[in-house]
């Protein structure tokens, strides 16, 4: 458990507001969900690396008819989720384990701020799993924090390295991200590439099979 999580666990009923305020310094999840809603209309959603469930709430808000599955290897996936429980499920597992179960493909697969936490030798594996779990006409969304040289990136790195506690975190720059997607998702093409506020480092790649 990182320093940030250890402190938040002691906040009681203030934990969720504190977590949302902290996260909001880096990304607007509502804007990210709204952007995805403008280019897709899924009935089945999968989020790989769902964390404590914040983005799952936003996805179910913008997709009121969808069902959502969030998976993660953190101790308690979806622990802070306060959305519609009847449409959401959280499971502690790897994407490879889910793929082995041969589930019905998902119309939207989202990977949000996960890649920079995954070791370099496994990034391609996660992308290939995501591709296999995406329906033939589905959307695969990869949102990453693009490496930069400004203060925003320094703060983001410090937060992930010392607050979250990931000593192996490694961000990718623009060309590295493009190369990773091209090599890991060769059967997909980018249909939307955009920035998510409040920081230009937030880059979203939305991909489909041609």
C-alpha positions, -999 to +999 in steps of 0.1 A: +000+000+000+014+034-010+016+064+013-015+079-003-036+049+002-025+044+038-035+080+046-068+078+028-078+047+046-078+067+078-101+095+065-133+076+070-163+093+053-139+119+038-119+093+019-139+095-013-140+133-015-103+134-008-095+108-034-116+126-060-100+159-053-065+144-055-073+126-088-090+157-102-056+175-101-044+152-128-075+141-149-112+148-154-127+113-155-162+127-163-147+144-194-130+111-204-163+092-200-182+118-220-156+116-248-160+078-250-198+082-250-195+105-281-179+077-302-194+045-288-226+030-274-216-002-256-238-027-238-209-046-222-179-027-208-146-040-194-121-019-176-086-035-172-069-020-142-100-005-126-084+004-093-110+015-067-138+020-092-138+058-099-139+055-136-164+027-135-189+051-119-184+076-147-188+049-174-221+037-159-233+073-157-228+080-194-239+045-205-271+040-185-280+008-203-246-009-201-232-036-177-196-031-164-168-054-153-137-040-136-107-061-131-075-053-112-048-070-092-050-044-064-062-058-030-098-046-033-109-037-068-139-013-068-136-006-031-147+030-034-173+024-061-206+041-053-225+036-085-252+012-096-242-022-081-268-040-102-248-032-133-213-034-120-190-063-110-154-061-097-129-090-097-094-094-086-076-110-115-053-105-145-066-098-180-050-132-190-071-150-164-103-134-177-094-142-213-089-179-202-125-179-191-136-172-227-162-145-218-185-129-243-165-101-260-170-066-247-182-036-267-159-013-249-126-022-233-109+006-214-073+008-201-069+040-182-035+050-167-024+014-165+004+010-190+030+030-171+025+007-141+030-025-162+065-039-167+078-034-202+078-071-210+041-074-201+027-043-218+022-061-251+005-090-233-020-067-217-028-050-250-032-084-268-055-096-240-075-064-244-077-069-281-089-105-277-116-094-252-129-066-275-159-075-298-152-074-335-170-040-338-161-028-304-139+001-292-106-003-274-097+028-254-062+034-240-057+065-220-021+073-208-002+100-192+023+112-218+059+118-206+068+154-206+094+178-193+072+203-175+062+207-139+030+187-144+049+156-154+073+160-125+043+162-101+026+131-117+058+111-115+063+120-079+027+111-071+030+077-087+065+069-075+063+082-039+026+086-030+011+056-048+043+037-041+051+022-075+089+022-076+089+007-111+066+033-127+078+044-162+060+068-184+062+068-222+066+098-245+044+103-276+064+083-301+068+054-276+031+053-270+024+053-307+049+025-313+035+005-284+000+006-298+011-001-334+031-032-322+007-044-296-026-038-316-016-044-352-052-052-362-066-020-348-065+015-362-068+048-342-102+064-348-098+091-322-068+107-305-074+135-282-063+152-249-083+150-217-083+180-193-070+194-171-035+184-183-023+180-219-003+150-208-036+130-207-038+114-241-066+091-252-063+067-281-096+051-292-091+022-316-113-001-337-107-029-361-111-016-397 
